[in-house]
Amino acid sequence: MIVICYERDGDDFKDPMYLLSTDVELNAEAVISYYKNRWSIETNYKYPKSNLVFDEYKV
């Protein structure tokens, strides 16, 4: 499944975001919800990798 999300900026639309899911049973709201949860995890890992040089370590 491919979900295309647009954010409105007044009367204009910002660039689209494409979310892909291999689970075709999910609806668009579920895909967006899972992505939002996953995104917070990814951003939490970005700081240590970028600023504390943890990108060299494998866990």
PDBQT receptor file of N, H, CA, C and O in Angstrom, charges set to zero:
ATOM      1  N   MET A   1       0.840  -1.160   0.000  1.00  0.00    +0.000 N 
ATOM      2  CA  MET A   1       0.000   0.000   0.000  1.00  0.00    +0.000 C 
ATOM      3  C   MET A   1       0.889   1.228   0.000  1.00  0.00    +0.000 C 
ATOM      4  O   MET A   1       1.923   1.256   0.668  1.00  0.00    +0.000 OA
ATOM      5  N   ILE A   2       0.489   2.234  -0.743  1.00  0.00    +0.000 N 
ATOM      6  H   ILE A   2      -0.351   2.212  -1.286  1.00  0.00    +0.000 HD
ATOM      7  CA  ILE A   2       1.178   3.517  -0.767  1.00  0.00    +0.000 C 
ATOM      8  C   ILE A   2       0.203   4.580  -0.276  1.00  0.00    +0.000 C 
ATOM      9  O   ILE A   2      -0.912   4.698  -0.784  1.00  0.00    +0.000 OA
ATOM     10  N   VAL A   3       0.634   5.351   0.719  1.00  0.00    +0.000 N 
ATOM     11  H   VAL A   3       1.540   5.255   1.132  1.00  0.00    +0.000 HD
ATOM     12  CA  VAL A   3      -0.172   6.455   1.233  1.00  0.00    +0.000 C 
ATOM     13  C   VAL A   3       0.554   7.733   0.865  1.00  0.00    +0.000 C 
ATOM     14  O   VAL A   3       1.742   7.880   1.152  1.00  0.00    +0.000 OA
ATOM     15  N   ILE A   4      -0.148   8.656   0.232  1.00  0.00    +0.000 N 
ATOM     16  H   ILE A   4      -1.113   8.537  -0.002  1.00  0.00    +0.000 HD
ATOM     17  CA  ILE A   4       0.424   9.950  -0.128  1.00  0.00    +0.000 C 
ATOM     18  C   ILE A   4      -0.213  10.996   0.764  1.00  0.00    +0.000 C 
ATOM     19  O   ILE A   4      -1.432  11.169   0.753  1.00  0.00    +0.000 OA
ATOM     20  N   CYS A   5       0.614  11.702   1.543  1.00  0.00    +0.000 N 
ATOM     21  H   CYS A   5       1.604  11.561   1.551  1.00  0.00    +0.000 HD
ATOM     22  CA  CYS A   5       0.135  12.700   2.503  1.00  0.00    +0.000 C 
ATOM     23  C   CYS A   5       0.562  14.084   2.043  1.00  0.00    +0.000 C 
ATOM     24  O   CYS A   5       1.700  14.290   1.621  1.00  0.00    +0.000 OA
ATOM     25  N   TYR A   6      -0.352  15.014   2.130  1.00  0.00    +0.000 N 
ATOM     26  H   TYR A   6      -1.276  14.846   2.473  1.00  0.00    +0.000 HD
ATOM     27  CA  TYR A   6      -0.067  16.407   1.812  1.00  0.00    +0.000 C 
ATOM     28  C   TYR A   6      -0.390  17.251   3.027  1.00  0.00    +0.000 C 
ATOM     29  O   TYR A   6      -1.395  17.022   3.699  1.00  0.00    +0.000 OA
ATOM     30  N   GLU A   7       0.459  18.227   3.311  1.00  0.00    +0.000 N 
ATOM     31  H   GLU A   7       1.275  18.414   2.765  1.00  0.00    +0.000 HD
ATOM     32  CA  GLU A   7       0.176  19.183   4.373  1.00  0.00    +0.000 C 
ATOM     33  C   GLU A   7      -0.268  20.480   3.723  1.00  0.00    +0.000 C 
ATOM     34  O   GLU A   7       0.381  20.985   2.806  1.00  0.00    +0.000 OA
ATOM     35  N   ARG A   8      -1.374  21.009   4.204  1.00  0.00    +0.000 N 
ATOM     36  H   ARG A   8      -1.901  20.599   4.949  1.00  0.00    +0.000 HD
ATOM     37  CA  ARG A   8      -1.880  22.267   3.656  1.00  0.00    +0.000 C 
ATOM     38  C   ARG A   8      -1.190  23.443   4.318  1.00  0.00    +0.000 C 
ATOM     39  O   ARG A   8      -0.941  23.443   5.524  1.00  0.00    +0.000 OA
ATOM     40  N   ASP A   9      -0.892  24.433   3.518  1.00  0.00    +0.000 N 
ATOM     41  H   ASP A   9      -1.095  24.434   2.539  1.00  0.00    +0.000 HD
ATOM     42  CA  ASP A   9      -0.319  25.687   3.999  1.00  0.00    +0.000 C 
ATOM     43  C   ASP A   9      -1.196  26.804   3.438  1.00  0.00    +0.000 C 
ATOM     44  O   ASP A   9      -0.894  27.390   2.398  1.00  0.00    +0.000 OA
ATOM     45  N   GLY A  10      -2.280  27.083   4.143  1.00  0.00    +0.000 N 
ATOM     46  H   GLY A  10      -2.525  26.607   4.988  1.00  0.00    +0.000 HD
ATOM     47  CA  GLY A  10      -3.254  28.046   3.613  1.00  0.00    +0.000 C 
ATOM     48  C   GLY A  10      -3.991  27.409   2.451  1.00  0.00    +0.000 C 
ATOM     49  O   GLY A  10      -4.616  26.359   2.605  1.00  0.00    +0.000 OA
ATOM     50  N   ASP A  11      -3.920  28.045   1.281  1.00  0.00    +0.000 N 
ATOM     51  H   ASP A  11      -3.413  28.898   1.156  1.00  0.00    +0.000 HD
ATOM     52  CA  ASP A  11      -4.551  27.495   0.081  1.00  0.00    +0.000 C 
ATOM     53  C   ASP A  11      -3.602  26.606  -0.709  1.00  0.00    +0.000 C 
ATOM     54  O   ASP A  11      -4.016  25.971  -1.679  1.00  0.00    +0.000 OA
ATOM     55  N   ASP A  12      -2.341  26.551  -0.309  1.00  0.00    +0.000 N 
ATOM     56  H   ASP A  12      -2.005  27.066   0.479  1.00  0.00    +0.000 HD
ATOM     57  CA  ASP A  12      -1.334  25.765  -1.024  1.00  0.00    +0.000 C 
ATOM     58  C   ASP A  12      -1.078  24.449  -0.305  1.00  0.00    +0.000 C 
ATOM     59  O   ASP A  12      -1.434  24.274   0.860  1.00  0.00    +0.000 OA
ATOM     60  N   PHE A  13      -0.452  23.531  -1.026  1.00  0.00    +0.000 N 
ATOM     61  H   PHE A  13      -0.163  23.673  -1.973  1.00  0.00    +0.000 HD
ATOM     62  CA  PHE A  13      -0.037  22.259  -0.457  1.00  0.00    +0.000 C 
ATOM     63  C   PHE A  13       1.482  22.204  -0.414  1.00  0.00    +0.000 C 
ATOM     64  O   PHE A  13       2.155  22.641  -1.348  1.00  0.00    +0.000 OA
ATOM     65  N   LYS A  14       2.018  21.662   0.681  1.00  0.00    +0.000 N 
ATOM     66  H   LYS A  14       1.471  21.307   1.439  1.00  0.00    +0.000 HD
ATOM     67  CA  LYS A  14       3.466  21.438   0.745  1.00  0.00    +0.000 C 
ATOM     68  C   LYS A  14       3.801  20.180  -0.050  1.00  0.00    +0.000 C 
ATOM     69  O   LYS A  14       2.908  19.482  -0.528  1.00  0.00    +0.000 OA
ATOM     70  N   ASP A  15       5.091  19.900  -0.186  1.00  0.00    +0.000 N 
ATOM     71  H   ASP A  15       5.817  20.467   0.203  1.00  0.00    +0.000 HD
ATOM     72  CA  ASP A  15       5.505  18.703  -0.928  1.00  0.00    +0.000 C 
ATOM     73  C   ASP A  15       4.910  17.452  -0.292  1.00  0.00    +0.000 C 
ATOM     74  O   ASP A  15       4.795  17.371   0.931  1.00  0.00    +0.000 OA
ATOM     75  N   PRO A  16       4.532  16.476  -1.117  1.00  0.00    +0.000 N 
ATOM     76  CA  PRO A  16       3.913  15.264  -0.567  1.00  0.00    +0.000 C 
ATOM     77  C   PRO A  16       4.924  14.371   0.142  1.00  0.00    +0.000 C 
ATOM     78  O   PRO A  16       6.124  14.423  -0.128  1.00  0.00    +0.000 OA
ATOM     79  N   MET A  17       4.410  13.553   1.053  1.00  0.00    +0.000 N 
ATOM     80  H   MET A  17       3.435  13.511   1.273  1.00  0.00    +0.000 HD
ATOM     81  CA  MET A  17       5.190  12.540   1.741  1.00  0.00    +0.000 C 
ATOM     82  C   MET A  17       4.599  11.192   1.336  1.00  0.00    +0.000 C 
ATOM     83  O   MET A  17       3.383  11.005   1.382  1.00  0.00    +0.000 OA
ATOM     84  N   TYR A  18       5.444  10.270   0.946  1.00  0.00    +0.000 N 
ATOM     85  H   TYR A  18       6.431  10.421   0.908  1.00  0.00    +0.000 HD
ATOM     86  CA  TYR A  18       4.985   8.950   0.506  1.00  0.00    +0.000 C 
ATOM     87  C   TYR A  18       5.333   7.920   1.574  1.00  0.00    +0.000 C 
ATOM     88  O   TYR A  18       6.496   7.778   1.949  1.00  0.00    +0.000 OA
ATOM     89  N   LEU A  19       4.338   7.210   2.055  1.00  0.00    +0.000 N 
ATOM     90  H   LEU A  19       3.393   7.325   1.750  1.00  0.00    +0.000 HD
ATOM     91  CA  LEU A  19       4.541   6.167   3.045  1.00  0.00    +0.000 C 
ATOM     92  C   LEU A  19       4.202   4.834   2.398  1.00  0.00    +0.000 C 
ATOM     93  O   LEU A  19       3.152   4.691   1.771  1.00  0.00    +0.000 OA
ATOM     94  N   LEU A  20       5.088   3.864   2.552  1.00  0.00    +0.000 N 
ATOM     95  H   LEU A  20       5.940   3.980   3.062  1.00  0.00    +0.000 HD
ATOM     96  CA  LEU A  20       4.895   2.545   1.964  1.00  0.00    +0.000 C 
ATOM     97  C   LEU A  20       4.662   1.514   3.052  1.00  0.00    +0.000 C 
ATOM     98  O   LEU A  20       5.292   1.558   4.108  1.00  0.00    +0.000 OA
ATOM     99  N   SER A  21       3.755   0.589   2.789  1.00  0.00    +0.000 N 
ATOM    100  H   SER A  21       3.243   0.553   1.931  1.00  0.00    +0.000 HD
ATOM    101  CA  SER A  21       3.493  -0.493   3.721  1.00  0.00    +0.000 C 
ATOM    102  C   SER A  21       3.331  -1.784   2.939  1.00  0.00    +0.000 C 
ATOM    103  O   SER A  21       2.656  -1.815   1.910  1.00  0.00    +0.000 OA
ATOM    104  N   THR A  22       3.947  -2.840   3.425  1.00  0.00    +0.000 N 
ATOM    105  H   THR A  22       4.495  -2.814   4.261  1.00  0.00    +0.000 HD
ATOM    106  CA  THR A  22       3.780  -4.145   2.779  1.00  0.00    +0.000 C 
ATOM    107  C   THR A  22       2.554  -4.874   3.313  1.00  0.00    +0.000 C 
ATOM    108  O   THR A  22       2.158  -5.904   2.768  1.00  0.00    +0.000 OA
ATOM    109  N   ASP A  23       1.948  -4.344   4.379  1.00  0.00    +0.000 N 
ATOM    110  H   ASP A  23       2.269  -3.507   4.822  1.00  0.00    +0.000 HD
ATOM    111  CA  ASP A  23       0.748  -4.946   4.947  1.00  0.00    +0.000 C 
ATOM    112  C   ASP A  23      -0.474  -4.333   4.263  1.00  0.00    +0.000 C 
ATOM    113  O   ASP A  23      -0.895  -3.232   4.616  1.00  0.00    +0.000 OA
ATOM    114  N   VAL A  24      -1.033  -5.029   3.304  1.00  0.00    +0.000 N 
ATOM    115  H   VAL A  24      -0.690  -5.924   3.018  1.00  0.00    +0.000 HD
ATOM    116  CA  VAL A  24      -2.153  -4.481   2.538  1.00  0.00    +0.000 C 
ATOM    117  C   VAL A  24      -3.457  -4.501   3.323  1.00  0.00    +0.000 C 
ATOM    118  O   VAL A  24      -4.463  -3.966   2.857  1.00  0.00    +0.000 OA
ATOM    119  N   GLU A  25      -3.459  -5.106   4.500  1.00  0.00    +0.000 N 
ATOM    120  H   GLU A  25      -2.642  -5.541   4.879  1.00  0.00    +0.000 HD
ATOM    121  CA  GLU A  25      -4.656  -5.141   5.342  1.00  0.00    +0.000 C 
ATOM    122  C   GLU A  25      -4.844  -3.829   6.114  1.00  0.00    +0.000 C 
ATOM    123  O   GLU A  25      -5.940  -3.549   6.600  1.00  0.00    +0.000 OA
ATOM    124  N   LEU A  26      -3.783  -3.026   6.227  1.00  0.00    +0.000 N 
ATOM    125  H   LEU A  26      -2.893  -3.253   5.833  1.00  0.00    +0.000 HD
ATOM    126  CA  LEU A  26      -3.874  -1.772   6.976  1.00  0.00    +0.000 C 
ATOM    127  C   LEU A  26      -4.574  -0.701   6.155  1.00  0.00    +0.000 C 
ATOM    128  O   LEU A  26      -4.454  -0.659   4.931  1.00  0.00    +0.000 OA
ATOM    129  N   ASN A  27      -5.312   0.171   6.851  1.00  0.00    +0.000 N 
ATOM    130  H   ASN A  27      -5.410   0.137   7.846  1.00  0.00    +0.000 HD
ATOM    131  CA  ASN A  27      -5.881   1.321   6.162  1.00  0.00    +0.000 C 
ATOM    132  C   ASN A  27      -4.901   2.496   6.263  1.00  0.00    +0.000 C 
ATOM    133  O   ASN A  27      -3.877   2.395   6.938  1.00  0.00    +0.000 OA
ATOM    134  N   ALA A  28      -5.212   3.587   5.604  1.00  0.00    +0.000 N 
ATOM    135  H   ALA A  28      -6.044   3.669   5.055  1.00  0.00    +0.000 HD
ATOM    136  CA  ALA A  28      -4.285   4.726   5.542  1.00  0.00    +0.000 C 
ATOM    137  C   ALA A  28      -4.021   5.306   6.930  1.00  0.00    +0.000 C 
ATOM    138  O   ALA A  28      -2.889   5.686   7.229  1.00  0.00    +0.000 OA
ATOM    139  N   GLU A  29      -5.048   5.383   7.785  1.00  0.00    +0.000 N 
ATOM    140  H   GLU A  29      -5.967   5.075   7.542  1.00  0.00    +0.000 HD
ATOM    141  CA  GLU A  29      -4.867   5.943   9.120  1.00  0.00    +0.000 C 
ATOM    142  C   GLU A  29      -3.896   5.108   9.945  1.00  0.00    +0.000 C 
ATOM    143  O   GLU A  29      -3.085   5.659  10.690  1.00  0.00    +0.000 OA
ATOM    144  N   ALA A  30      -3.968   3.789   9.821  1.00  0.00    +0.000 N 
ATOM    145  H   ALA A  30      -4.627   3.341   9.216  1.00  0.00    +0.000 HD
ATOM    146  CA  ALA A  30      -3.060   2.910  10.568  1.00  0.00    +0.000 C 
ATOM    147  C   ALA A  30      -1.620   3.080  10.080  1.00  0.00    +0.000 C 
ATOM    148  O   ALA A  30      -0.694   3.122  10.889  1.00  0.00    +0.000 OA
ATOM    149  N   VAL A  31      -1.431   3.178   8.776  1.00  0.00    +0.000 N 
ATOM    150  H   VAL A  31      -2.183   3.145   8.119  1.00  0.00    +0.000 HD
ATOM    151  CA  VAL A  31      -0.083   3.364   8.225  1.00  0.00    +0.000 C 
ATOM    152  C   VAL A  31       0.512   4.667   8.750  1.00  0.00    +0.000 C 
ATOM    153  O   VAL A  31       1.677   4.697   9.144  1.00  0.00    +0.000 OA
ATOM    154  N   ILE A  32      -0.269   5.738   8.759  1.00  0.00    +0.000 N 
ATOM    155  H   ILE A  32      -1.216   5.713   8.439  1.00  0.00    +0.000 HD
ATOM    156  CA  ILE A  32       0.210   7.026   9.254  1.00  0.00    +0.000 C 
ATOM    157  C   ILE A  32       0.525   6.942  10.740  1.00  0.00    +0.000 C 
ATOM    158  O   ILE A  32       1.537   7.478  11.191  1.00  0.00    +0.000 OA
ATOM    159  N   SER A  33      -0.328   6.279  11.502  1.00  0.00    +0.000 N 
ATOM    160  H   SER A  33      -1.151   5.844  11.136  1.00  0.00    +0.000 HD
ATOM    161  CA  SER A  33      -0.099   6.126  12.940  1.00  0.00    +0.000 C 
ATOM    162  C   SER A  33       1.189   5.365  13.224  1.00  0.00    +0.000 C 
ATOM    163  O   SER A  33       1.975   5.776  14.077  1.00  0.00    +0.000 OA
ATOM    164  N   TYR A  34       1.411   4.260  12.519  1.00  0.00    +0.000 N 
ATOM    165  H   TYR A  34       0.772   3.926  11.826  1.00  0.00    +0.000 HD
ATOM    166  CA  TYR A  34       2.640   3.483  12.706  1.00  0.00    +0.000 C 
ATOM    167  C   TYR A  34       3.866   4.302  12.314  1.00  0.00    +0.000 C 
ATOM    168  O   TYR A  34       4.899   4.237  12.981  1.00  0.00    +0.000 OA
ATOM    169  N   TYR A  35       3.752   5.070  11.236  1.00  0.00    +0.000 N 
ATOM    170  H   TYR A  35       2.913   5.123  10.695  1.00  0.00    +0.000 HD
ATOM    171  CA  TYR A  35       4.871   5.884  10.792  1.00  0.00    +0.000 C 
ATOM    172  C   TYR A  35       5.216   6.939  11.842  1.00  0.00    +0.000 C 
ATOM    173  O   TYR A  35       6.391   7.168  12.131  1.00  0.00    +0.000 OA
ATOM    174  N   LYS A  36       4.192   7.584  12.415  1.00  0.00    +0.000 N 
ATOM    175  H   LYS A  36       3.238   7.398  12.181  1.00  0.00    +0.000 HD
ATOM    176  CA  LYS A  36       4.444   8.603  13.436  1.00  0.00    +0.000 C 
ATOM    177  C   LYS A  36       5.158   8.008  14.640  1.00  0.00    +0.000 C 
ATOM    178  O   LYS A  36       6.063   8.633  15.192  1.00  0.00    +0.000 OA
ATOM    179  N   ASN A  37       4.767   6.815  15.051  1.00  0.00    +0.000 N 
ATOM    180  H   ASN A  37       4.031   6.307  14.602  1.00  0.00    +0.000 HD
ATOM    181  CA  ASN A  37       5.442   6.160  16.169  1.00  0.00    +0.000 C 
ATOM    182  C   ASN A  37       6.879   5.802  15.804  1.00  0.00    +0.000 C 
ATOM    183  O   ASN A  37       7.792   5.998  16.606  1.00  0.00    +0.000 OA
ATOM    184  N   ARG A  38       7.078   5.288  14.621  1.00  0.00    +0.000 N 
ATOM    185  H   ARG A  38       6.336   5.128  13.969  1.00  0.00    +0.000 HD
ATOM    186  CA  ARG A  38       8.412   4.891  14.170  1.00  0.00    +0.000 C 
ATOM    187  C   ARG A  38       9.324   6.112  14.029  1.00  0.00    +0.000 C 
ATOM    188  O   ARG A  38      10.513   6.041  14.339  1.00  0.00    +0.000 OA
ATOM    189  N   TRP A  39       8.769   7.224  13.564  1.00  0.00    +0.000 N 
ATOM    190  H   TRP A  39       7.803   7.282  13.312  1.00  0.00    +0.000 HD
ATOM    191  CA  TRP A  39       9.567   8.425  13.351  1.00  0.00    +0.000 C 
ATOM    192  C   TRP A  39      10.161   8.930  14.661  1.00  0.00    +0.000 C 
ATOM    193  O   TRP A  39      11.308   9.376  14.685  1.00  0.00    +0.000 OA
ATOM    194  N   SER A  40       9.394   8.867  15.751  1.00  0.00    +0.000 N 
ATOM    195  H   SER A  40       8.462   8.504  15.731  1.00  0.00    +0.000 HD
ATOM    196  CA  SER A  40       9.929   9.326  17.035  1.00  0.00    +0.000 C 
ATOM    197  C   SER A  40      11.089   8.436  17.486  1.00  0.00    +0.000 C 
ATOM    198  O   SER A  40      12.037   8.927  18.099  1.00  0.00    +0.000 OA
ATOM    199  N   ILE A  41      11.027   7.154  17.194  1.00  0.00    +0.000 N 
ATOM    200  H   ILE A  41      10.257   6.756  16.696  1.00  0.00    +0.000 HD
ATOM    201  CA  ILE A  41      12.133   6.244  17.520  1.00  0.00    +0.000 C 
ATOM    202  C   ILE A  41      13.374   6.615  16.711  1.00  0.00    +0.000 C 
ATOM    203  O   ILE A  41      14.477   6.690  17.252  1.00  0.00    +0.000 OA
ATOM    204  N   GLU A  42      13.185   6.845  15.423  1.00  0.00    +0.000 N 
ATOM    205  H   GLU A  42      12.288   6.784  14.984  1.00  0.00    +0.000 HD
ATOM    206  CA  GLU A  42      14.316   7.182  14.550  1.00  0.00    +0.000 C 
ATOM    207  C   GLU A  42      14.983   8.490  14.970  1.00  0.00    +0.000 C 
ATOM    208  O   GLU A  42      16.211   8.588  14.968  1.00  0.00    +0.000 OA
ATOM    209  N   THR A  43      14.181   9.496  15.331  1.00  0.00    +0.000 N 
ATOM    210  H   THR A  43      13.185   9.416  15.333  1.00  0.00    +0.000 HD
ATOM    211  CA  THR A  43      14.783  10.770  15.728  1.00  0.00    +0.000 C 
ATOM    212  C   THR A  43      15.504  10.645  17.064  1.00  0.00    +0.000 C 
ATOM    213  O   THR A  43      16.473  11.363  17.312  1.00  0.00    +0.000 OA
ATOM    214  N   ASN A  44      15.042   9.735  17.934  1.00  0.00    +0.000 N 
ATOM    215  H   ASN A  44      14.255   9.151  17.733  1.00  0.00    +0.000 HD
ATOM    216  CA  ASN A  44      15.752   9.509  19.194  1.00  0.00    +0.000 C 
ATOM    217  C   ASN A  44      17.116   8.862  18.967  1.00  0.00    +0.000 C 
ATOM    218  O   ASN A  44      18.040   9.097  19.745  1.00  0.00    +0.000 OA
ATOM    219  N   TYR A  45      17.257   8.068  17.937  1.00  0.00    +0.000 N 
ATOM    220  H   TYR A  45      16.505   7.877  17.305  1.00  0.00    +0.000 HD
ATOM    221  CA  TYR A  45      18.548   7.454  17.615  1.00  0.00    +0.000 C 
ATOM    222  C   TYR A  45      19.474   8.410  16.868  1.00  0.00    +0.000 C 
ATOM    223  O   TYR A  45      20.693   8.247  16.899  1.00  0.00    +0.000 OA
ATOM    224  N   LYS A  46      18.905   9.391  16.209  1.00  0.00    +0.000 N 
ATOM    225  H   LYS A  46      17.914   9.523  16.184  1.00  0.00    +0.000 HD
ATOM    226  CA  LYS A  46      19.721  10.288  15.393  1.00  0.00    +0.000 C 
ATOM    227  C   LYS A  46      20.680  11.120  16.244  1.00  0.00    +0.000 C 
ATOM    228  O   LYS A  46      21.837  11.304  15.866  1.00  0.00    +0.000 OA
ATOM    229  N   TYR A  47      20.213  11.624  17.386  1.00  0.00    +0.000 N 
ATOM    230  H   TYR A  47      19.273  11.475  17.693  1.00  0.00    +0.000 HD
ATOM    231  CA  TYR A  47      21.065  12.475  18.214  1.00  0.00    +0.000 C 
ATOM    232  C   TYR A  47      22.332  11.755  18.663  1.00  0.00    +0.000 C 
ATOM    233  O   TYR A  47      23.424  12.281  18.449  1.00  0.00    +0.000 OA
ATOM    234  N   PRO A  48      22.236  10.560  19.284  1.00  0.00    +0.000 N 
ATOM    235  CA  PRO A  48      23.483   9.891  19.704  1.00  0.00    +0.000 C 
ATOM    236  C   PRO A  48      24.407   9.562  18.524  1.00  0.00    +0.000 C 
ATOM    237  O   PRO A  48      25.629   9.647  18.644  1.00  0.00    +0.000 OA
ATOM    238  N   LYS A  49      23.822   9.193  17.402  1.00  0.00    +0.000 N 
ATOM    239  H   LYS A  49      22.829   9.124  17.305  1.00  0.00    +0.000 HD
ATOM    240  CA  LYS A  49      24.657   8.865  16.248  1.00  0.00    +0.000 C 
ATOM    241  C   LYS A  49      25.360  10.101  15.703  1.00  0.00    +0.000 C 
ATOM    242  O   LYS A  49      26.531  10.038  15.330  1.00  0.00    +0.000 OA
ATOM    243  N   SER A  50      24.657  11.208  15.659  1.00  0.00    +0.000 N 
ATOM    244  H   SER A  50      23.705  11.259  15.962  1.00  0.00    +0.000 HD
ATOM    245  CA  SER A  50      25.218  12.425  15.068  1.00  0.00    +0.000 C 
ATOM    246  C   SER A  50      26.150  13.172  16.014  1.00  0.00    +0.000 C 
ATOM    247  O   SER A  50      27.208  13.647  15.601  1.00  0.00    +0.000 OA
ATOM    248  N   ASN A  51      25.762  13.275  17.271  1.00  0.00    +0.000 N 
ATOM    249  H   ASN A  51      24.902  12.890  17.606  1.00  0.00    +0.000 HD
ATOM    250  CA  ASN A  51      26.484  14.146  18.190  1.00  0.00    +0.000 C 
ATOM    251  C   ASN A  51      27.415  13.425  19.153  1.00  0.00    +0.000 C 
ATOM    252  O   ASN A  51      28.354  14.033  19.666  1.00  0.00    +0.000 OA
ATOM    253  N   LEU A  52      27.181  12.164  19.404  1.00  0.00    +0.000 N 
ATOM    254  H   LEU A  52      26.419  11.670  18.987  1.00  0.00    +0.000 HD
ATOM    255  CA  LEU A  52      28.007  11.433  20.368  1.00  0.00    +0.000 C 
ATOM    256  C   LEU A  52      28.859  10.352  19.710  1.00  0.00    +0.000 C 
ATOM    257  O   LEU A  52      29.466   9.534  20.401  1.00  0.00    +0.000 OA
ATOM    258  N   VAL A  53      28.907  10.345  18.401  1.00  0.00    +0.000 N 
ATOM    259  H   VAL A  53      28.414  11.009  17.839  1.00  0.00    +0.000 HD
ATOM    260  CA  VAL A  53      29.725   9.446  17.587  1.00  0.00    +0.000 C 
ATOM    261  C   VAL A  53      29.391   7.967  17.856  1.00  0.00    +0.000 C 
ATOM    262  O   VAL A  53      30.280   7.115  17.840  1.00  0.00    +0.000 OA
ATOM    263  N   PHE A  54      28.132   7.676  18.099  1.00  0.00    +0.000 N 
ATOM    264  H   PHE A  54      27.411   8.368  18.112  1.00  0.00    +0.000 HD
ATOM    265  CA  PHE A  54      27.718   6.292  18.288  1.00  0.00    +0.000 C 
ATOM    266  C   PHE A  54      27.419   5.593  16.964  1.00  0.00    +0.000 C 
ATOM    267  O   PHE A  54      27.019   4.429  16.964  1.00  0.00    +0.000 OA
ATOM    268  N   ASP A  55      27.601   6.265  15.859  1.00  0.00    +0.000 N 
ATOM    269  H   ASP A  55      27.926   7.211  15.858  1.00  0.00    +0.000 HD
ATOM    270  CA  ASP A  55      27.346   5.632  14.561  1.00  0.00    +0.000 C 
ATOM    271  C   ASP A  55      28.370   4.542  14.250  1.00  0.00    +0.000 C 
ATOM    272  O   ASP A  55      28.151   3.732  13.349  1.00  0.00    +0.000 OA
ATOM    273  N   GLU A  56      29.471   4.510  14.972  1.00  0.00    +0.000 N 
ATOM    274  H   GLU A  56      29.650   5.168  15.704  1.00  0.00    +0.000 HD
ATOM    275  CA  GLU A  56      30.506   3.501  14.763  1.00  0.00    +0.000 C 
ATOM    276  C   GLU A  56      30.187   2.186  15.476  1.00  0.00    +0.000 C 
ATOM    277  O   GLU A  56      30.768   1.149  15.155  1.00  0.00    +0.000 OA
ATOM    278  N   TYR A  57      29.267   2.225  16.443  1.00  0.00    +0.000 N 
ATOM    279  H   TYR A  57      28.796   3.067  16.704  1.00  0.00    +0.000 HD
ATOM    280  CA  TYR A  57      28.986   1.050  17.267  1.00  0.00    +0.000 C 
ATOM    281  C   TYR A  57      27.803   0.262  16.736  1.00  0.00    +0.000 C 
ATOM    282  O   TYR A  57      26.836   0.838  16.238  1.00  0.00    +0.000 OA
ATOM    283  N   LYS A  58      27.882  -1.056  16.843  1.00  0.00    +0.000 N 
ATOM    284  H   LYS A  58      28.667  -1.524  17.247  1.00  0.00    +0.000 HD
ATOM    285  CA  LYS A  58      26.784  -1.951  16.440  1.00  0.00    +0.000 C 
ATOM    286  C   LYS A  58      26.225  -2.582  17.687  1.00  0.00    +0.000 C 
ATOM    287  O   LYS A  58      26.972  -3.007  18.568  1.00  0.00    +0.000 OA
ATOM    288  N   VAL A  59      24.906  -2.643  17.766  1.00  0.00    +0.000 N 
ATOM    289  H   VAL A  59      24.299  -2.298  17.051  1.00  0.00    +0.000 HD
ATOM    290  CA  VAL A  59      24.264  -3.228  18.939  1.00  0.00    +0.000 C 
ATOM    291  C   VAL A  59      23.455  -4.441  18.520  1.00  0.00    +0.000 C 
ATOM    292  O   VAL A  59      22.829  -5.087  19.361  1.00  0.00    +0.000 OA
TER     293      VAL A  59
